[in-house]
Amino acid sequence: MKQWIALVFSGVLGGIITLTGSQFLNTEKSQALKTESNSYVRRVNAPSWSSNVPFDFVQAAQKATPSVVNITAKIARTSRNSQEEFFNFFGGRGGGGGPVEGSGSGVVYSENGYILTNNHVVEGASELEVTLADNRKYKATVVGTDTRTDLAVIKIDATGLIPAEVGNSDDVRIGEWVLAVGNPFDLTSTVTAGIISAKGRNIDLLGKGASIEAFIQTDAAVNPGNSGGALVDAQGKLIGINTAIATRTGSFQGYSFAIPVNLVRRVVDDIINYGTYKRPYLGVTILELDSDLAKELSVDASQGVVIDELVDGGSAQYAGLQVRDVIIGIDGREVKSVPELQEVIGRAKVGDTVNLKVLRKSKSIMVAVKLREQKNQ
């Protein structure tokens, strides 16, 4: 699977793009909708957790699209880097020794010009241009980036912008309708629909170690150029930033991945306030619990996170956590996987105290951990 994952930042700014595959998917989905009750288009039966919620593709799209921008990045061809290889894979524009040029998406975060996007959209760029939904163009500067979450904040000199209304990614459910809004293949303000297929998905896109991957997986069509664009819920509220697709061809083949907005907010707020993400950490090396490991550790659980090593001087060591402890909860929330734990810790602030529910052999205990800042990142 790892070799199938592609960042959805497009170097394709010219030439003929074959859209047969995505046209088939959209047509098939449209026909399926027509054969069902009109309530799927205008209103779904509201689940118990959200009564009388209107669902209208048109209304959600109209609410979300003014907040999604197109980002054009020019990258000087000073040396071969990951971005240049990516552009070459997609046939990017910019030959000889001139700059490589590609496009991605971004989401307006504040009315005074802060825009959030993916780090891989702006990484290494010598020049950034932002085109708003109403076609106004601005030069942009990078405020800060974080490679471990693949997030970035850029700024344009503008006021009166329409920021996205931020939702709550913790509340979204598998099977819930969502819309992806962005600029695939440089087709501005494109909207596609799908459902949430999974949450807390780790696709090993950003590498192991300090990276945080707990993606929202959807089947809304996302293609090169969608990177940094919005994933919104049925009310047009931002719940994620579209980042990657699972593909063998470089184009959409069924699944896309978005960074949950609750993590996005923590990272970008720090970048805006401090210029960098102040990340708290536990100071542990961790493994995912499975049935064999549970038997070896003599714990009555089938899901959780096992502490394999403690970092000397880390938060976990100071709190009294031990190697072979199994973390199954944090602040009253169940923890079933490594991505879940990493996301929750990543959303906390340095100095916060989190309460971990831990299985130590046959006993369940609570351990309070004061989070320290990760240094030498």
C-alpha positions as CSV (number, residue, x, y, z in Angstrom):
1,M,0.0,0.0,0.0
2,K,2.8,2.4,0.8
3,Q,3.9,2.7,-2.8
4,W,0.4,3.5,-3.9
5,I,0.1,6.6,-1.8
6,A,0.5,9.9,-3.6
7,L,0.4,13.5,-2.3
8,V,-2.3,15.3,-4.2
9,F,-0.3,18.4,-5.3
10,S,-0.4,18.9,-9.0
11,G,2.4,19.8,-11.4
12,V,-0.1,19.5,-14.3
13,L,-0.9,23.0,-15.3
14,G,-1.2,22.5,-19.0
15,G,-1.9,19.9,-21.7
16,I,-4.9,17.5,-22.1
17,I,-6.1,15.8,-18.9
18,T,-8.1,12.6,-19.4
19,L,-11.1,12.6,-17.0
20,T,-12.7,9.4,-18.1
21,G,-12.3,7.6,-14.7
22,S,-13.6,10.5,-12.6
23,Q,-16.4,11.1,-15.0
24,F,-17.5,7.5,-14.7
25,L,-17.4,7.7,-10.9
26,N,-19.4,10.9,-10.7
27,T,-21.9,9.6,-13.3
28,E,-22.3,6.3,-11.5
29,K,-22.9,8.2,-8.2
30,S,-25.4,10.6,-9.7
31,Q,-27.4,7.7,-11.2
32,A,-27.4,5.9,-7.9
33,L,-28.7,9.0,-6.2
34,K,-31.5,9.4,-8.8
35,T,-32.8,5.8,-8.1
36,E,-33.0,6.4,-4.4
37,S,-35.4,8.6,-2.5
38,N,-35.1,12.3,-3.0
39,S,-34.3,12.5,0.7
40,Y,-30.8,11.6,-0.2
41,V,-30.4,14.8,-2.2
42,R,-32.3,17.1,0.0
43,R,-32.4,15.6,3.5
44,V,-31.2,12.4,5.1
45,N,-33.0,10.8,8.0
46,A,-31.3,12.6,10.9
47,P,-29.4,10.2,13.2
48,S,-30.0,10.3,17.0
49,W,-26.7,12.3,17.5
50,S,-27.8,15.2,15.3
51,S,-31.6,15.8,15.0
52,N,-33.2,17.5,12.0
53,V,-29.9,18.2,10.3
54,P,-30.5,19.5,6.7
55,F,-28.4,17.8,4.1
56,D,-28.2,19.6,0.7
57,F,-25.2,19.2,-1.6
58,V,-26.0,22.6,-3.1
59,Q,-26.1,24.4,0.2
60,A,-23.0,22.7,1.6
61,A,-21.1,23.5,-1.5
62,Q,-22.2,27.1,-1.6
63,K,-21.1,27.5,2.0
64,A,-17.7,25.9,1.5
65,T,-16.4,27.0,-1.9
66,P,-15.9,30.8,-1.1
67,S,-13.3,29.7,1.6
68,V,-11.2,27.4,-0.7
69,V,-8.4,29.0,-2.7
70,N,-6.0,27.9,-5.5
71,I,-2.3,28.1,-4.7
72,T,0.3,28.2,-7.5
73,A,3.8,27.4,-6.3
74,K,7.0,28.1,-8.2
75,I,10.0,26.2,-7.1
76,A,13.5,27.1,-8.3
77,R,15.3,24.1,-9.9
78,T,18.4,24.3,-7.7
79,S,18.6,20.6,-7.0
80,R,16.5,17.5,-7.3
81,N,14.1,17.2,-4.5
82,S,10.9,15.3,-3.6
83,Q,8.8,18.0,-5.1
84,E,10.6,18.0,-8.4
85,E,10.4,14.2,-8.7
86,F,6.7,14.5,-7.9
87,F,6.2,17.1,-10.7
88,N,8.0,14.9,-13.2
89,F,5.8,12.0,-12.3
90,F,2.7,14.1,-13.2
91,G,4.4,15.9,-16.2
92,G,4.8,19.2,-14.4
93,R,5.5,22.4,-16.3
94,G,8.9,23.9,-16.3
95,G,11.7,22.6,-18.4
96,G,15.4,23.2,-18.7
97,G,16.8,25.1,-15.8
98,G,13.7,27.2,-15.1
99,P,11.4,26.9,-12.1
100,V,9.0,24.0,-11.7
101,E,5.4,25.2,-11.3
102,G,2.5,23.3,-9.7
103,S,-0.8,24.0,-8.1
104,G,-2.6,23.0,-4.9
105,S,-5.4,24.2,-2.7
106,G,-5.8,26.1,0.5
107,V,-8.5,27.0,3.0
108,V,-9.1,30.6,4.3
109,Y,-8.6,30.4,8.1
110,S,-9.2,34.1,9.0
111,E,-10.7,37.2,7.4
112,N,-7.4,39.0,7.5
113,G,-5.5,36.6,5.2
114,Y,-4.3,33.5,7.0
115,I,-4.7,30.5,4.8
116,L,-4.0,26.9,5.7
117,T,-2.7,24.2,3.4
118,N,-0.3,21.2,3.2
119,N,3.4,21.6,3.8
120,H,4.1,19.7,0.5
121,V,2.2,22.4,-1.4
122,V,4.5,25.2,-0.3
123,E,7.7,23.3,0.5
124,G,10.7,24.8,-1.3
125,A,8.6,27.4,-3.1
126,S,10.4,30.6,-4.2
127,E,7.0,32.2,-5.1
128,L,3.4,31.6,-4.1
129,E,0.3,33.1,-5.7
130,V,-3.2,32.7,-4.2
131,T,-6.3,32.9,-6.3
132,L,-9.5,33.4,-4.4
133,A,-12.9,31.9,-5.3
134,D,-13.8,35.3,-6.9
135,N,-10.6,35.3,-9.0
136,R,-8.7,37.9,-7.1
137,K,-5.0,37.1,-7.0
138,Y,-2.4,37.8,-4.2
139,K,1.2,37.0,-3.6
140,A,1.6,34.9,-0.4
141,T,4.3,34.4,2.2
142,V,4.9,31.3,4.3
143,V,4.1,31.9,8.0
144,G,5.3,28.5,9.1
145,T,5.2,24.8,8.4
146,D,5.2,21.5,10.2
147,T,6.5,18.5,8.3
148,R,5.3,15.9,10.8
149,T,1.7,16.7,10.1
150,D,2.2,18.0,6.6
151,L,0.5,21.3,7.5
152,A,1.5,24.9,6.6
153,V,0.1,28.4,7.1
154,I,0.5,31.1,4.4
155,K,-0.5,34.8,4.5
156,I,-1.9,37.2,1.9
157,D,-2.3,40.9,2.3
158,A,-6.1,41.0,2.3
159,T,-9.0,41.7,4.6
160,G,-12.7,40.8,4.6
161,L,-12.1,37.2,3.5
162,I,-14.6,34.5,4.1
163,P,-13.0,31.9,6.5
164,A,-14.2,28.4,6.6
165,E,-16.6,27.5,9.4
166,V,-14.7,24.9,11.5
167,G,-16.5,21.7,12.6
168,N,-15.5,19.0,15.0
169,S,-13.7,16.0,13.4
170,D,-14.3,13.9,16.6
171,D,-18.0,14.0,16.0
172,V,-18.0,12.7,12.4
173,R,-19.1,9.1,11.9
174,I,-18.1,6.4,9.4
175,G,-20.8,6.4,6.7
176,E,-21.5,10.1,7.0
177,W,-21.7,12.2,3.8
178,V,-18.8,14.6,3.1
179,L,-17.7,16.9,0.3
180,A,-14.2,17.5,-1.0
181,V,-13.6,21.0,-2.3
182,G,-10.4,22.0,-4.2
183,N,-8.7,22.6,-7.5
184,P,-7.9,19.2,-9.1
185,F,-6.0,19.4,-12.3
186,D,-6.2,23.2,-12.0
187,L,-10.0,23.0,-12.3
188,T,-10.9,25.7,-9.7
189,S,-13.7,25.3,-7.2
190,T,-14.4,21.6,-7.9
191,V,-16.7,19.8,-5.5
192,T,-17.0,16.0,-5.2
193,A,-19.1,13.9,-2.7
194,G,-18.6,10.7,-0.8
195,I,-18.7,9.2,2.6
196,I,-16.3,8.7,5.5
197,S,-14.8,5.3,5.0
198,A,-12.6,5.1,8.1
199,K,-11.0,7.3,10.8
200,G,-7.6,7.2,12.4
201,R,-6.0,5.8,9.3
202,N,-2.2,5.5,9.2
203,I,-0.9,5.1,5.7
204,D,2.8,5.7,6.5
205,L,2.9,8.7,4.2
206,L,5.0,11.0,6.4
207,G,7.4,8.4,7.7
208,K,7.7,6.8,11.1
209,G,8.9,8.3,14.3
210,A,7.6,11.8,15.2
211,S,5.0,12.1,12.4
212,I,1.3,12.2,13.3
213,E,-1.0,10.2,11.0
214,A,-4.6,9.7,11.9
215,F,-6.3,10.5,8.6
216,I,-10.0,10.6,7.8
217,Q,-10.4,8.2,4.9
218,T,-13.2,9.0,2.4
219,D,-14.3,7.9,-1.1
220,A,-14.9,11.5,-2.3
221,A,-12.9,11.9,-5.5
222,V,-9.6,13.8,-4.8
223,N,-6.9,14.3,-7.5
224,P,-3.7,16.2,-8.0
225,G,-4.4,19.8,-7.1
226,N,-6.7,19.0,-4.2
227,S,-3.9,19.0,-1.7
228,G,-4.6,21.5,1.1
229,G,-8.3,21.8,0.1
230,A,-11.3,21.3,2.3
231,L,-13.2,18.2,3.4
232,V,-16.5,19.4,4.8
233,D,-19.5,17.8,6.4
234,A,-23.2,18.0,5.4
235,Q,-23.5,21.5,6.8
236,G,-20.4,22.8,4.9
237,K,-18.3,22.9,8.0
238,L,-14.6,22.1,7.7
239,I,-13.7,18.7,9.2
240,G,-10.4,18.0,7.4
241,I,-7.6,19.0,5.0
242,N,-7.3,16.8,1.9
243,T,-3.8,15.5,1.6
244,A,-3.3,12.2,-0.2
245,I,-4.9,9.5,-2.3
246,A,-4.3,5.7,-2.6
247,T,-3.4,5.2,-6.2
248,R,-1.3,3.2,-8.7
249,T,-1.8,5.8,-11.5
250,G,-1.4,9.2,-9.7
251,S,-5.1,9.9,-10.0
252,F,-8.1,9.0,-7.9
253,Q,-8.8,5.3,-7.6
254,G,-11.3,5.1,-4.8
255,Y,-9.9,6.5,-1.5
256,S,-8.5,9.8,-0.3
257,F,-7.1,10.9,3.1
258,A,-7.6,14.1,5.0
259,I,-6.0,15.5,8.2
260,P,-8.7,15.9,10.9
261,V,-9.5,19.5,11.6
262,N,-9.2,19.2,15.4
263,L,-5.5,18.4,14.9
264,V,-5.2,21.0,12.2
265,R,-6.4,23.7,14.5
266,R,-3.8,22.9,17.2
267,V,-1.0,23.0,14.7
268,V,-2.0,26.1,12.7
269,D,-2.9,28.1,15.8
270,D,0.6,27.5,17.2
271,I,2.2,28.4,13.8
272,I,0.2,31.7,13.7
273,N,1.0,32.6,17.3
274,Y,4.6,31.3,17.6
275,G,5.8,30.6,14.1
276,T,6.1,26.9,14.8
277,Y,4.1,24.0,16.3
278,K,4.9,23.5,20.0
279,R,4.3,19.7,20.1
280,P,3.9,17.9,23.4
281,Y,5.1,14.3,23.6
282,L,4.9,11.3,25.9
283,G,8.5,10.2,25.4
284,V,7.8,6.6,24.5
285,T,8.3,4.1,21.7
286,I,5.0,2.3,21.1
287,L,3.5,-0.7,19.5
288,E,-0.1,-1.7,18.5
289,L,-1.6,-4.4,20.7
290,D,-2.7,-7.6,19.0
291,S,-4.0,-10.9,20.3
292,D,-0.5,-12.5,20.5
293,L,1.0,-9.6,22.3
294,A,-2.0,-9.4,24.7
295,K,-1.4,-13.1,25.6
296,E,2.3,-12.5,26.1
297,L,1.6,-9.5,28.4
298,S,-1.2,-11.3,30.2
299,V,-3.7,-8.4,29.6
300,D,-7.4,-8.8,29.1
301,A,-7.7,-6.6,26.0
302,S,-7.4,-6.9,22.2
303,Q,-6.9,-3.3,21.3
304,G,-4.6,-0.6,22.8
305,V,-1.1,0.7,22.6
306,V,1.9,-1.0,24.2
307,I,4.9,1.0,25.6
308,D,8.0,-0.7,24.1
309,E,10.6,1.8,25.3
310,L,10.8,4.9,27.5
311,V,12.8,8.0,26.4
312,D,15.1,9.1,29.2
313,G,13.8,12.3,30.7
314,G,10.5,12.1,28.9
315,S,7.0,12.8,30.2
316,A,6.1,9.1,30.5
317,Q,9.2,8.3,32.5
318,Y,8.6,11.1,35.0
319,A,5.0,10.1,35.4
320,G,5.9,6.5,36.3
321,L,4.8,4.7,33.2
322,Q,6.6,1.4,32.5
323,V,7.7,-0.7,29.6
324,R,5.0,-3.2,28.7
325,D,2.2,-1.0,30.1
326,V,-0.8,-1.0,27.7
327,I,-2.5,2.3,27.2
328,I,-6.3,1.8,26.6
329,G,-7.7,5.2,27.3
330,I,-6.9,8.9,27.7
331,D,-9.0,11.5,29.5
332,G,-12.0,9.3,29.4
333,R,-11.7,8.4,25.7
334,E,-10.9,4.9,24.5
335,V,-7.5,4.4,22.7
336,K,-7.5,1.5,20.3
337,S,-4.6,2.3,18.0
338,V,-1.3,4.1,17.7
339,P,-2.7,6.8,15.4
340,E,-5.5,7.6,17.9
341,L,-3.0,8.0,20.7
342,Q,-0.7,10.2,18.6
343,E,-3.5,12.4,17.5
344,V,-4.9,13.0,21.0
345,I,-1.5,13.8,22.4
346,G,-0.7,16.0,19.4
347,R,-3.8,18.0,20.1
348,A,-2.8,18.7,23.7
349,K,-0.7,21.6,24.8
350,V,2.7,21.6,26.4
351,G,2.2,21.7,30.1
352,D,-1.2,20.0,30.0
353,T,-1.8,16.9,32.2
354,V,-3.5,14.0,30.6
355,N,-4.9,11.0,32.4
356,L,-4.0,7.7,30.9
357,K,-5.9,4.5,31.6
358,V,-3.3,1.7,31.6
359,L,-3.3,-2.1,31.9
360,R,-0.3,-3.3,33.9
361,K,-0.4,-7.0,33.8
362,S,-3.8,-7.9,35.2
363,K,-4.5,-4.5,36.8
364,S,-6.1,-1.4,35.4
365,I,-4.6,1.9,36.8
366,M,-4.8,5.6,36.0
367,V,-1.6,7.6,35.5
368,A,-1.5,11.4,35.3
369,V,1.2,12.6,32.8
370,K,2.3,16.2,32.5
371,L,3.3,16.8,28.9
372,R,6.7,18.3,28.0
373,E,7.6,19.9,24.7
374,Q,9.4,17.8,22.1
375,K,12.8,19.3,21.5
376,N,15.2,18.8,18.6
377,Q,12.3,18.1,16.2
